[in-house]
Amino acid sequence: MTDATTTETRKFEAEVAQVLHLVTHSLYSHKEIFLRELISNASDACDKLRFEAIAKPELLSGAGELHIDVSWDKDARTITIADTGIGMSRDEVVANIGSIASSGTRRFLEALGSEQKADARLIGQFGVGFYSAFVVADRVTVLTRRAGDAPDAGVKWESDGRGEYTLESATLDQRGTTVVLHLKADEDEFLDGWKLRALVRKYSDHVAFPIRMPKEAAAAGEDEEKTDEAPQWETANDASALWTRPKSEITDEEYQNFYKSLGHDFNDAAAWSHNRVEGSQSFTTLLYLPSQPPFDLMMGGRDERKGLKLYIKRVFIMDAAEELLPNYLRFVRGVVDADDLPLNVSREILQHNRQLERIRGACVKRVLDLVEKLSRDEPDTFAAFIKAFGNTLKEGIVEDHANRERIAKLLRFASTRGEGEAQTVSLDDYVGRMAEGQDAIWYVTADGYRAAAGSPQLEAFRARGIEVLLMSDRIDEWMLGHLREYAGKPLRHVAKGELPLDEAEKAKQAEASQAAAPLLERIKGLLGERVEDVRVSARLTDSPACLALSEYEMAPHLARLLREAGQDVPGGKPVLEVNPRHPLLQRLLGEHDDARAADLAHLLLEQAELAAGAPLPDPAAFVQRMNRLLAG
C-alpha cells in the first residue's frame, strides 16, 4: 500500500546515470551475476540487523528468523528477492540507491571504459552491485522498511534506469527489503525455477542465512500452479558459515565457490589457508590469495582499501576490517571469526585492541606462509601471483619492518643474467651465485625494463661478469631506500658513489684521470654551471658518458616522476662521468671551433641525462645542437 501524496520524482546523480546507461545498453556477458549481487546485498542487510540487535534486541521482533526469499512469477515476468534484514529509511534509500556518487562508481566507469568487452562481472568488484538488476530488468521496484520503524514508515522506490526514479511512502507489514525485477523481453531464461536454484547453489550456497525458494520449484521442470495458498518454502543453499566446518569436510570446489562469492570474482583463488587457533584467545581465519588483481587495487590509491570480513562468535561485525591486515596485504580476501572479542566492538576499539593485534599478527604470518608455500610448491602459479601483486608486496618492505626479510625473500627481479623481462631472479638466487670477492648486491633503477637493461652504468659490471638486478618499477627506488641489505649483503646502486676498485684498478683510474685532465677542464669550462663536476668514469667501457649520483641522491627518473606529480623535489647539479677513450671525447679534445666543442659537450651531458631518465632543460636547444653537428 502506498500514499500517493508523498510521491516525488528525482534524477540520478550524473555518475549513477552513466552507470545505469552502460548497464542497460552495454553489458551483455555474465548476466546471471545480478542474482549473486542482490542476494549478497540481502545477506549484508541481515548481517547488519543481527549486529544492531546486540544492543537493541527488539529490532528482531515481528518477522521471525533472518532469511532471504527468491521467487518468480512467469505471468507477471518478475523475479523477487526479499530479505528480513535491517531495511532502509527514506533518506537511506536516496543515499544508497539514488546518489551513490562514490569513488567505487567512478572506478567502475573507468574500468569499464578501458575494457574492450563490456562485462557484467565488473559490477560487484566496485560496490555498485544493486545496478546489476538492470542487466536483466527494464524496471526495478524496491519496497523497504527499516527495522524499528512503524509500518507506515516504509518506502517504495522505482526506476526504469533511464535517469530518474520515484519515491513514495508505503505501509509495509514487516521490516526488510524486497527487490522486484520486471524482466526484459529476452530474459525468459531467468523465469525458470531450476535455473534460479542452480544460480543460488553456484554463487550463494555459503551465504550464512537461509535462501528460501518456493517448494514447487523442486518439481521436475513443471510450471508452478497458481493457488490462493501461501507458498511453501524450502532452503536452497547450505546456509552455514563455511569457515566453521572442519577442513576435512570441505572440498576444493567449495573453497573456490566461497571465494568467488566473497571476493566478487569469477577467477579461482591462487591459494588459501584455513586455520583454527585455540587457547587463551580462540579464532578462525580463512584467507585467500587472488590469482588476479581486482580492477580497483591500485586505481583508488592507497586510501581505497579493502579488508577482511570480521565476525565475532559468528555475528557479523564489519565488511572491511582494515585493522586485521597491513595495507600492503590489502589484496587478500577472507574471513576472521573471533570468539573472545567484545561484541560491541567498534572501529575505535579495533584500533586499540591488543587481542586484535594478536589476530593481525597471526593473519600476516598465515599470508606470508601461504605465499612462501606457493613459491616452493607451485612455481608457475607463484610467478603469475608475483607478477600481479609483487609491487603491492614491495610496500611491505617500508611498512612492515618485522617481516622485511621475509617479504624481500619473496620478491623477484629481472637481471643482467636473464633473457628478458619475464625471466626473474630472487635475492637468494642472486646471493647464491655472486662472483668471488663480490660483497654487495648490485642493482640499477630506471623508468622501464629497456632503460634499465641499456643503462651505460652497467658496462663495467658486464665486463667483470658481475650480475646486476634490473629494477624498473616506479616503487623500486622508494622501496630500496628502506631495504639497505639482504642476507648480510648491502644493496648498492651501480650509479651511486664510488665503485669498489682494487689497488691496481685505483692506480689505473688515477693515471687515466691525470692523462685526461686537459679534456676534463675543457668540458667543465664549456658546460659551466650545468654540472657539479666532470670526471673520468670507471663505469664505462663503450659509452661516451653517464651521470653519477651521490650515495643518497634520488635517481633522476624518480625525481622527474615526483615533479610531474606536483612534489617539491630538491634539485642539484649533476656529476658527469666520461670515457676519454671514446671517439666523441677524442673529437671534442681535438675540436678547435669553440662553438662546435660547446655543442659536443652539451650533447654528451644531455644524452647522459636522457639515459638516466632525467628531463632535458631545453629540448629545442638539444635538437638544434644535434642538427648543427649532423649537418657537419
matplotlib code that plots the C-alpha trace (Angstrom):
import matplotlib.pyplot as plt

x = [0.0, 1.4, 0.5, 0.5, 0.6, 4.2, 5.4, 8.3, 10.4, 14.2, 17.1, 20.0, 23.3, 25.4, 27.8, 25.0, 23.1, 26.3, 26.5, 22.8, 23.1, 26.0, 24.3, 21.1, 22.7, 26.2, 26.6, 25.8, 28.2, 27.7, 24.2, 23.4, 25.6, 22.6, 21.3, 24.5, 24.8, 21.2, 21.5, 24.8, 23.1, 20.3, 22.8, 24.6, 21.3, 20.7, 24.2, 23.7, 20.5, 21.9, 24.7, 22.5, 20.2, 23.0, 22.3, 18.6, 17.1, 13.7, 14.8, 14.4, 10.8, 8.0, 9.5, 10.8, 14.2, 16.6, 16.2, 16.2, 13.4, 13.8, 10.7, 9.4, 6.2, 6.1, 2.8, 4.0, 7.5, 9.1, 11.8, 11.6, 14.4, 13.2, 15.0, 14.1, 17.2, 17.8, 15.9, 16.2, 14.7, 13.7, 17.0, 19.0, 17.2, 18.3, 21.8, 22.3, 20.5, 19.8, 23.0, 26.0, 28.5, 31.3, 34.8, 33.7, 31.3, 34.0, 36.4, 33.7, 33.2, 37.0, 37.5, 34.5, 35.7, 39.1, 37.6, 37.1, 34.4, 31.5, 31.3, 28.7, 31.0, 32.8, 29.9, 30.4, 34.1, 33.2, 30.4, 27.7, 26.0, 22.5, 22.7, 23.2, 19.4, 19.2, 21.3, 18.1, 15.3, 13.8, 12.1, 13.1, 10.9, 12.2, 10.0, 11.8, 11.2, 13.9, 13.9, 12.3, 10.3, 6.5, 4.7, 3.7, 7.4, 8.1, 9.4, 8.7, 11.5, 11.1, 13.0, 13.4, 17.1, 16.8, 17.9, 15.1, 13.5, 10.3, 9.9, 6.7, 5.7, 4.5, 2.8, 4.7, 3.8, 7.4, 10.9, 13.4, 13.8, 12.1, 13.5, 11.2, 12.8, 10.5, 12.4, 13.3, 11.6, 14.5, 15.4, 12.9, 15.6, 15.6, 11.9, 12.8, 12.9, 15.7, 17.8, 17.4, 18.1, 21.3, 22.4, 21.8, 23.8, 26.6, 27.1, 25.4, 25.5, 27.6, 25.6, 25.1, 21.3, 18.7, 17.9, 14.4, 12.6, 9.0, 8.9, 7.0, 10.2, 11.6, 9.2, 10.8, 10.7, 6.9, 5.5, 4.3, 0.5, -1.2, -3.1, -4.5, -2.5, 0.7, 3.7, 5.7, 9.3, 12.4, 16.0, 18.0, 21.5, 23.8, 23.1, 26.1, 29.3, 31.9, 34.8, 33.1, 33.2, 36.2, 38.7, 38.4, 34.8, 35.3, 36.2, 38.4, 35.4, 33.5, 36.5, 36.7, 33.0, 33.1, 36.0, 34.1, 31.1, 33.3, 35.5, 33.0, 35.5, 35.0, 38.5, 39.7, 41.8, 45.6, 45.7, 44.0, 44.7, 42.0, 43.0, 41.5, 43.5, 42.6, 43.8, 43.5, 42.4, 40.4, 39.7, 39.3, 40.8, 40.1, 42.4, 42.6, 45.3, 43.6, 45.0, 44.5, 44.4, 41.0, 40.4, 40.5, 43.6, 45.7, 43.2, 41.7, 45.1, 46.3, 43.3, 40.8, 41.1, 39.6, 39.7, 38.7, 35.2, 35.2, 32.8, 32.6, 31.0, 29.5, 28.0, 28.9, 30.8, 32.1, 32.7, 36.2, 38.1, 41.3, 43.0, 43.3, 45.9, 48.5, 47.9, 50.5, 48.3, 45.1, 44.6, 44.0, 40.3, 38.9, 37.1, 38.2, 35.8, 36.9, 35.4, 36.5, 36.3, 33.7, 30.5, 30.0, 33.4, 33.7, 36.4, 37.9, 38.1, 39.6, 42.4, 43.4, 42.7, 45.5, 43.5, 43.1, 46.8, 47.5, 44.9, 46.5, 50.0, 48.6, 46.9, 50.1, 52.1, 49.5, 49.5, 53.3, 53.4, 50.9, 52.9, 56.2, 54.5, 53.2, 56.8, 58.1, 55.3, 53.7, 56.3, 54.1, 51.2, 53.6, 55.1, 51.7, 50.9, 54.1, 53.6, 50.2, 50.9, 54.7, 54.6, 52.0, 54.2, 57.1, 55.2, 55.7, 59.5, 58.7, 55.6, 56.5, 59.9, 59.5, 58.8, 61.1, 63.5, 60.6, 59.0, 62.3, 62.8, 59.5, 60.3, 61.6, 63.6, 64.9, 68.7, 71.6, 71.8, 68.3, 66.9, 64.3, 61.9, 60.0, 63.0, 63.4, 65.6, 65.2, 67.6, 68.6, 69.4, 71.4, 73.4, 74.0, 75.8, 77.7, 81.1, 84.1, 85.2, 81.8, 80.5, 77.4, 74.1, 74.2, 71.2, 70.1, 66.8, 65.1, 61.7, 61.3, 63.0, 64.7, 66.0, 67.4, 68.9, 70.5, 71.9, 75.6, 76.5, 76.2, 79.1, 81.9, 79.8, 79.2, 82.9, 83.7, 80.9, 79.0, 75.3, 73.1, 69.4, 67.3, 64.6, 62.2, 59.0, 58.2, 58.0, 61.5, 63.6, 61.3, 61.5, 65.2, 65.5, 64.4, 66.0, 69.6, 70.9, 69.8, 71.4, 74.1, 74.9, 74.5, 72.4, 74.2, 73.1, 75.6, 75.3, 75.8, 79.0, 82.4, 82.9, 85.0, 88.4, 91.4, 94.8, 95.7, 92.4, 92.8, 96.2, 94.9, 92.0, 94.3, 96.5, 93.6, 92.3, 95.7, 96.1, 92.6, 93.0, 93.0, 89.9, 88.1, 89.0, 87.7, 84.4, 83.9, 84.6, 82.2, 79.3, 79.9, 77.1, 75.2, 77.4, 78.8, 81.9, 83.3, 85.5, 86.8, 84.5, 85.3, 81.8, 82.1, 83.7, 81.6, 79.5, 80.9, 79.3, 76.9, 75.6, 77.0, 74.9, 75.9, 75.2, 71.8, 70.8, 67.4, 67.6, 66.8, 63.8, 62.1, 62.8, 61.1, 58.1, 57.7, 57.9, 55.3, 53.1, 53.5, 56.0, 58.7, 62.0, 65.3, 67.5, 71.2, 73.8, 74.7, 78.1, 79.2, 81.5, 83.2, 85.1, 88.2, 88.8, 85.5, 85.8, 83.4, 85.6, 88.7, 86.8, 85.9, 89.5, 90.8, 88.0, 89.3, 86.0, 84.7, 81.1, 81.2, 83.1, 80.4, 77.7, 79.6, 80.0, 76.3, 75.2, 77.4, 75.7, 72.2, 72.5, 73.7, 70.6, 68.3, 69.8, 69.3, 65.6, 66.2, 64.2, 66.1, 66.0, 65.7, 64.7, 64.6, 68.2, 69.2, 67.6, 69.3, 72.7, 72.2, 71.2, 74.2, 76.6, 74.8, 74.9, 78.7]
y = [0.0, 3.4, 7.0, 9.0, 12.3, 11.7, 10.7, 12.5, 12.1, 12.6, 12.5, 10.2, 11.9, 12.1, 9.2, 6.9, 7.8, 6.9, 3.5, 2.8, 3.7, 1.4, -1.4, -1.0, -0.7, -2.2, -5.1, -8.5, -11.1, -13.0, -11.5, -14.1, -12.1, -10.0, -12.7, -13.1, -9.3, -8.9, -11.9, -10.5, -7.2, -9.0, -11.0, -7.8, -6.4, -9.4, -9.2, -5.6, -6.2, -9.0, -6.7, -3.8, -6.2, -7.0, -3.6, -3.5, -7.0, -5.5, -4.9, -8.6, -8.8, -9.2, -11.0, -14.3, -15.6, -13.8, -15.2, -14.3, -15.3, -15.7, -16.2, -15.6, -15.0, -16.2, -14.4, -11.1, -11.8, -10.8, -12.1, -11.0, -11.1, -10.3, -10.2, -9.7, -7.6, -4.1, -2.3, 1.3, 4.7, 7.1, 9.0, 5.8, 4.8, 8.1, 7.8, 4.1, 3.8, 7.2, 9.1, 6.7, 9.3, 7.2, 6.6, 3.0, 4.2, 6.3, 3.4, 1.2, 3.6, 3.9, 0.1, -0.5, 2.2, 0.5, -2.9, -3.9, -6.3, -5.0, -7.4, -7.5, -9.2, -5.9, -4.6, -6.5, -5.5, -1.8, -1.8, -1.0, -4.4, -3.2, -1.8, -5.3, -5.6, -3.5, -6.0, -8.2, -5.8, -2.8, -1.7, -2.3, -1.8, -1.7, -1.9, -1.3, -0.5, 0.0, -2.3, -0.4, 2.0, 2.0, 0.1, 3.4, 4.5, 2.2, 3.4, 2.4, 3.2, 2.5, 3.3, 2.2, 3.1, 5.9, 8.8, 9.2, 7.3, 7.8, 7.7, 7.0, 6.4, 2.9, 0.9, -2.4, -5.1, -6.2, -4.9, -5.6, -5.0, -6.5, -6.0, -6.8, -7.1, -6.7, -8.6, -7.5, -9.3, -11.5, -12.7, -15.6, -18.0, -16.4, -17.3, -20.9, -22.3, -24.8, -22.1, -19.8, -22.6, -23.6, -20.0, -19.8, -23.0, -21.8, -18.3, -18.1, -21.5, -20.4, -17.3, -17.8, -17.2, -19.5, -18.6, -19.9, -20.7, -21.9, -25.6, -26.2, -25.2, -28.6, -30.3, -31.8, -28.9, -28.3, -24.9, -23.7, -23.9, -20.8, -21.2, -18.8, -20.6, -19.1, -20.8, -23.4, -22.5, -24.7, -23.7, -23.7, -23.1, -24.7, -21.7, -22.4, -20.5, -22.4, -21.4, -23.1, -26.5, -28.9, -28.6, -32.3, -31.9, -29.1, -29.8, -27.6, -26.7, -25.5, -23.4, -21.8, -21.2, -19.4, -17.3, -16.2, -15.2, -13.5, -11.6, -11.0, -12.8, -15.1, -16.4, -19.1, -18.2, -18.9, -20.4, -20.3, -21.0, -22.2, -22.3, -22.6, -21.2, -22.5, -21.3, -18.1, -16.4, -18.5, -17.5, -18.9, -17.5, -18.3, -16.3, -16.3, -15.1, -13.9, -15.1, -11.8, -8.3, -6.6, -3.7, -1.2, -2.5, 0.5, 2.8, 4.0, 4.8, 3.6, 5.2, 3.0, -0.1, -3.5, -5.6, -8.9, -9.7, -9.7, -11.9, -12.4, -15.7, -15.9, -12.5, -10.1, -7.0, -5.3, -6.0, -4.5, -4.7, -3.0, -3.4, -7.1, -6.8, -4.2, -2.1, -3.9, -7.1, -5.4, -7.8, -10.7, -11.7, -13.7, -14.0, -13.8, -15.1, -14.4, -16.0, -13.6, -10.0, -7.7, -7.9, -4.2, -3.7, -0.5, 0.8, 2.8, -0.3, -2.2, 0.3, 0.0, -3.7, -6.0, -9.1, -7.7, -7.0, -10.7, -11.8, -9.3, -10.8, -14.3, -13.2, -11.6, -14.8, -17.0, -14.9, -14.9, -18.6, -19.1, -17.1, -18.9, -22.3, -21.2, -20.2, -23.6, -25.9, -24.2, -22.0, -21.3, -20.1, -18.2, -16.5, -15.3, -14.2, -12.2, -10.5, -9.4, -8.5, -8.0, -4.3, -4.3, -6.6, -4.2, -1.7, -4.1, -3.5, 0.0, -0.7, -3.9, -3.8, -7.0, -9.1, -7.1, -10.1, -12.5, -10.1, -9.4, -13.2, -13.4, -10.6, -11.3, -9.1, -9.1, -9.2, -9.0, -12.8, -13.2, -13.3, -10.6, -9.0, -12.2, -14.2, -13.1, -14.0, -14.0, -12.3, -15.7, -16.9, -13.7, -14.1, -17.8, -17.0, -13.9, -13.6, -14.4, -11.4, -9.6, -8.2, -6.3, -6.9, -4.5, -3.1, -0.3, 1.5, 3.0, 4.0, 0.8, -2.5, -1.5, 1.7, -0.4, -3.1, -0.4, 1.8, 2.7, 2.3, -1.4, -1.7, -2.2, -4.7, -6.7, -6.6, -8.0, -10.7, -9.2, -9.7, -6.6, -6.6, -4.5, -2.7, -0.9, -0.5, 3.0, 1.8, 0.2, 3.4, 4.2, 0.6, 0.4, 3.5, 1.1, -2.2, -1.4, -5.0, -8.6, -11.7, -9.5, -8.1, -4.4, -3.3, -0.8, 1.2, 0.9, 4.7, 5.8, 6.5, 5.3, 1.8, -0.6, -0.9, -2.9, -1.2, -1.9, -0.5, 2.5, 3.2, 2.8, 5.1, 7.8, 7.6, 7.9, 10.9, 12.6, 12.0, 13.3, 16.4, 18.9, 17.2, 17.4, 21.0, 21.9, 20.1, 21.8, 25.2, 24.5, 23.3, 25.9, 26.0, 23.0, 20.4, 20.0, 18.1, 16.2, 13.2, 10.0, 7.1, 3.6, 2.5, 3.0, 0.7, 1.5, 4.6, 8.1, 9.5, 8.8, 10.6, 9.6, 10.0, 10.5, 7.7, 9.1, 11.1, 10.3, 8.7, 11.2, 9.2, 9.1, 12.8, 13.6, 11.5, 13.2, 16.6, 15.7, 14.6, 18.1, 17.1, 19.5, 17.7, 19.4, 19.6, 19.7, 19.9, 16.5, 14.9, 13.9, 10.9, 10.5, 7.8, 9.5, 6.6, 7.1, 8.7, 11.5, 12.6, 12.4, 14.5, 17.1, 17.2, 17.9, 20.4, 23.9, 25.5, 26.6, 26.7, 23.1, 22.0, 23.5, 21.7, 18.4, 18.9, 19.8, 16.8, 14.5, 15.8, 15.6, 12.1, 11.1, 12.8, 11.1, 7.6, 8.3, 9.3, 13.0, 15.6, 17.9, 21.5, 22.8, 20.1, 22.6, 23.6, 19.9, 19.4, 22.4, 21.3, 17.8, 19.2, 21.5, 18.6, 16.3, 18.9, 19.0]
z = [0.0, -0.9, -0.2, -3.5, -1.7, -0.8, -4.3, -5.7, -8.8, -8.7, -11.1, -10.5, -9.9, -13.0, -12.4, -11.3, -14.5, -16.5, -14.8, -15.4, -19.1, -19.5, -17.6, -19.6, -23.0, -23.0, -20.5, -22.0, -20.7, -17.4, -16.9, -14.2, -11.8, -10.9, -8.6, -6.7, -6.2, -4.9, -2.6, -1.3, -0.6, 1.2, 3.2, 4.3, 5.4, 7.6, 9.0, 9.9, 11.6, 13.7, 14.7, 15.7, 17.6, 20.0, 21.6, 20.6, 20.7, 19.9, 16.4, 15.7, 16.7, 14.2, 11.2, 12.6, 11.6, 9.3, 5.8, 2.1, -0.3, -4.0, -6.1, -9.6, -11.4, -15.1, -15.9, -14.4, -15.7, -12.4, -10.0, -6.4, -3.8, -0.3, 3.0, 6.6, 7.3, 8.5, 5.8, 4.8, 5.7, 3.0, 3.4, 3.3, 0.0, -1.6, -0.3, -1.1, -4.5, -5.9, -5.4, -5.0, -6.3, -4.8, -5.9, -6.5, -9.1, -10.8, -10.8, -12.3, -15.1, -15.7, -15.7, -17.9, -20.3, -20.6, -21.4, -25.0, -23.9, -21.7, -18.8, -16.1, -13.7, -13.2, -11.2, -8.0, -7.7, -7.4, -4.8, -7.2, -7.2, -7.0, -10.5, -11.9, -11.6, -14.8, -16.8, -17.0, -15.9, -17.6, -14.4, -10.8, -7.7, -4.2, -1.1, 2.2, 5.8, 8.4, 11.5, 14.4, 12.3, 12.2, 9.4, 7.7, 7.5, 4.6, 1.2, -2.4, -4.9, -8.6, -11.8, -15.4, -15.2, -17.7, -15.5, -12.9, -10.0, -8.0, -4.2, -2.4, 1.2, 1.7, 4.5, 4.9, 7.4, 8.1, 8.2, 5.5, 1.7, -1.3, -4.8, -7.7, -11.1, -14.1, -16.7, -20.2, -23.1, -23.9, -20.4, -20.1, -19.0, -15.6, -15.1, -14.7, -11.1, -11.9, -13.4, -10.4, -8.0, -9.9, -9.7, -5.9, -5.5, -7.8, -6.3, -2.9, -1.4, 1.6, 2.5, 6.2, 6.1, 4.6, 1.0, 0.5, -2.7, -3.3, -2.8, -6.0, -7.9, -7.0, -9.2, -12.3, -14.6, -14.2, -14.1, -10.7, -10.4, -9.2, -6.0, -3.4, -0.7, 0.6, -1.0, 1.0, 1.2, 1.3, 1.8, -1.5, 0.0, 2.5, 4.9, 7.1, 7.5, 5.6, 7.8, 10.9, 9.3, 9.6, 6.8, 6.1, 5.2, 2.7, -0.9, -3.1, -5.2, -2.1, -1.0, -4.5, -4.7, -1.4, -2.5, -5.7, -3.6, -1.0, -3.5, -6.3, -8.6, -11.5, -11.3, -8.9, -6.0, -6.3, -2.8, 0.6, 4.3, 6.7, 10.4, 13.8, 16.7, 20.2, 23.6, 25.7, 22.5, 20.0, 16.4, 12.9, 9.8, 6.2, 3.9, 0.1, -2.3, -5.6, -8.9, -10.5, -9.0, -8.7, -11.1, -8.2, -6.4, -7.5, -9.2, -5.9, -4.4, -1.0, 0.7, -1.1, 1.0, 1.2, 4.3, 5.8, 6.9, 10.7, 12.7, 16.4, 17.5, 14.0, 14.4, 11.5, 12.7, 9.7, 6.0, 5.6, 8.8, 7.6, 11.0, 10.5, 7.8, 6.9, 3.9, 1.7, 2.0, 1.0, -1.9, 0.5, 0.8, 3.6, 7.0, 10.6, 13.2, 16.8, 20.0, 22.7, 21.4, 22.9, 20.8, 20.9, 19.1, 17.1, 14.8, 17.6, 19.8, 16.9, 16.6, 20.2, 21.0, 21.9, 21.0, 17.5, 17.3, 18.0, 15.4, 12.9, 13.6, 13.0, 9.7, 8.4, 9.3, 7.6, 4.4, 4.2, 4.9, 2.1, -0.4, 0.6, 0.2, -3.2, -4.2, -3.2, -4.4, -7.4, -9.2, -12.2, -10.0, -7.9, -10.9, -12.0, -8.5, -8.0, -11.4, -10.3, -6.7, -6.4, -6.4, -3.6, -1.6, -2.0, 0.1, 3.0, 2.8, 4.0, 6.2, 8.0, 9.5, 11.4, 8.3, 5.9, 5.3, 4.7, 2.2, 0.4, 0.0, -2.0, -4.4, -7.9, -10.3, -13.8, -14.0, -16.5, -16.4, -17.7, -21.2, -21.0, -18.5, -17.9, -16.5, -12.9, -10.0, -6.2, -3.9, -2.5, -6.1, -6.7, -3.4, -4.2, -7.4, -6.5, -8.1, -6.0, -3.9, -4.6, -1.3, -2.5, -4.3, -7.3, -8.9, -11.3, -11.3, -14.4, -15.7, -17.7, -18.3, -21.6, -19.9, -17.1, -19.3, -21.6, -18.8, -19.6, -15.9, -16.4, -18.8, -16.3, -14.4, -17.6, -18.4, -15.0, -15.1, -12.2, -12.2, -11.7, -10.8, -13.2, -11.2, -13.4, -11.4, -10.1, -6.5, -6.5, -5.8, -2.8, -1.6, -1.8, 0.4, 3.2, 2.0, 2.7, 3.0, 2.5, 4.0, 5.4, 1.9, 1.3, -1.8, -4.0, -7.0, -9.9, -10.5, -6.9, -5.1, -6.0, -7.5, -5.3, -7.1, -6.1, -5.8, -9.4, -10.7, -8.5, -9.9, -13.4, -12.7, -11.3, -14.3, -16.7, -14.8, -14.9, -18.6, -19.3, -17.1, -20.1, -21.5, -18.2, -17.7, -21.2, -20.7, -17.3, -18.9, -21.8, -19.5, -16.8, -14.2, -15.7, -13.9, -10.4, -11.7, -14.7, -14.1, -15.7, -15.3, -14.0, -15.1, -18.8, -21.4, -24.6, -24.0, -24.0, -20.8, -18.0, -14.9, -11.4, -8.3, -4.7, -2.3, -1.1, -4.2, -5.8, -9.2, -12.0, -13.4, -10.0, -9.4, -12.7, -11.9, -8.5, -10.0, -12.6, -9.7, -8.2, -5.5, -4.4, -5.2, -4.4, -7.4, -7.7, -10.4, -12.0, -12.0, -15.5, -15.9, -19.3, -21.2, -22.6, -25.0, -26.8, -30.3, -29.3, -26.5, -28.7, -31.3, -28.6, -27.4, -30.9, -31.8, -32.4, -33.1, -29.6, -30.7, -32.1, -29.0, -26.8, -28.9, -28.4, -24.6, -24.1, -26.2, -24.1, -20.9, -22.5, -23.8, -20.3, -18.8, -21.2, -20.5, -16.8, -17.2, -16.4, -18.4, -20.7, -19.6, -23.2, -25.7, -28.6, -28.0, -27.9, -31.3, -32.7, -31.4, -32.8, -36.2, -36.4, -35.7, -38.1, -40.9, -40.5]

ax = plt.figure().add_subplot(projection="3d")
ax.plot(x, y, z, "-o")
ax.set_aspect("equal")
plt.show()
